[in-house]
Amino acid sequence: MKIRGRRPPFATRDPREREERLYRVVHGTIKPIYRALIPTNVADHHRIPASGGVIVASNHVSFFDSVVLMNSLPRRLFFIGKAEYMDSWTTRKLFPAMGLIPINREQARKAVASLEVAAGVLHRGDMLGIYPEGTRTRDGLLHRGHSGVAQLALMTGAPILPVGLVGTGRIQPVGTRVPRPFRPATVRFGEPIDPTSYGGPGRRRRQQITNDLMEAIRRLSGQQVSDDFASDEPPLIRGGNESVYQVHHVGAVAASWRQAAQFTVTDMCTSFDDARVGRIERLSCQIEHDGSIRFTSQLAVSVKFQSVGSAIHVPAQRRQPES
Amino acid sequence: MGNTVYQVIELIGSSSDSWELAAQNAVREAAKTYQDLRVAEVVEMDVLIENGSIIAYRTKLRLSFKSS
């Protein structure tokens, strides 16, 4: 005999529909509280595409950035985050309802898997938030952008909406657990970047899109720029405590040691997104028959190791110093 | 023994726990790409220190594998 009773709230057979209903309730509850506590000035919201997949790329100052973004956009915004965030029952229920898509640690190591999850969000016509700096800035500077955003845009054709966030660092500075209310935040939207308008080889397009995006974010956020990547760790182990780097021994010949070293670094940075640390290993020079001198600089350059399945591989041609 | 060519790469593994785990991380990642890994020679070991405590152990390995 069937026992008939009241259906629980959000009861539906479709998990996506259930999550969508929960989202509407959670968002509908949070938004008025947010508005009352955080005075937010939103500029140029007419630049937000009304439909279709969009990558929302913002500077990253505070844990609170995602909250401000979610409450400043007229459409639902998804983020990809670590599954460890969902260890407790409340976060496991609430975070997905707020748009967080969990990926486990093993998946997170594989950039390709994360990209596929992200591409799925864009293909179904939703907005995806990404911080191109990779992590929150510790010094207030706008750091170098990783090229994953550009790669994702080129994969999916989705436009990138540059965003400059100002003031969130005062609401919840790095290291604090509770946001401080009544401190103003400003959200400025830039012109969307269309990835299909870029030509040339893939690597150059990725770099050009990344450069244009970071320049747009710089103008919108008003931050000073750092040539370095942002990181939770000191420079030598960026990418996490369990990262693996490969050391490439490369060099070049030029009119000066400095120029030769610069050629080598430029070459490595063009070939790899993650060339980080360069150490001079050897300087030498050769005297030609006509009395001119050629200078050779050999460097050891650490590059994040990409195992099979990754998009980046060691190029076959590399400038080697003459022995 | 026939003529064999071995290729050598240098990898730096890091771990928040130990040099051994740092070396294991490097070998594990290399094994995803290269088959027939035979010898890993430890070239250098160091630690990274922040605020007076060790935050990472790093092991630089020279790995050799049969060139295909």
Chai-1 contact restraints between the chains, C-beta under 6 A:
chainA,res_idxA,chainB,res_idxB,connection_type,confidence,min_distance_angstrom,max_distance_angstrom,comment,restraint_id
A,P234,B,L48,contact,1.0,0.0,6.0,A-B,restraint_1
A,I237,B,S14,contact,1.0,0.0,6.0,A-B,restraint_2
A,I237,B,A56,contact,1.0,0.0,6.0,A-B,restraint_3
A,N241,B,S14,contact,1.0,0.0,6.0,A-B,restraint_4
A,N241,B,S16,contact,1.0,0.0,6.0,A-B,restraint_5
A,N241,B,A56,contact,1.0,0.0,6.0,A-B,restraint_6
A,E242,B,S15,contact,1.0,0.0,6.0,A-B,restraint_7
A,E242,B,N25,contact,1.0,0.0,6.0,A-B,restraint_8
A,S243,B,S14,contact,1.0,0.0,6.0,A-B,restraint_9
A,V244,B,L11,contact,1.0,0.0,6.0,A-B,restraint_10
A,V244,B,G13,contact,1.0,0.0,6.0,A-B,restraint_11
A,V244,B,N25,contact,1.0,0.0,6.0,A-B,restraint_12
A,V244,B,A26,contact,1.0,0.0,6.0,A-B,restraint_13
A,V244,B,E29,contact,1.0,0.0,6.0,A-B,restraint_14
A,Y245,B,I12,contact,1.0,0.0,6.0,A-B,restraint_15
A,Q246,B,L11,contact,1.0,0.0,6.0,A-B,restraint_16
A,V247,B,E10,contact,1.0,0.0,6.0,A-B,restraint_17
A,F305,B,L11,contact,1.0,0.0,6.0,A-B,restraint_18
A,F305,B,E29,contact,1.0,0.0,6.0,A-B,restraint_19
A,S307,B,E29,contact,1.0,0.0,6.0,A-B,restraint_20
A,S307,B,K32,contact,1.0,0.0,6.0,A-B,restraint_21
A,S307,B,T33,contact,1.0,0.0,6.0,A-B,restraint_22
A,V308,B,K32,contact,1.0,0.0,6.0,A-B,restraint_23
A,V308,B,T33,contact,1.0,0.0,6.0,A-B,restraint_24
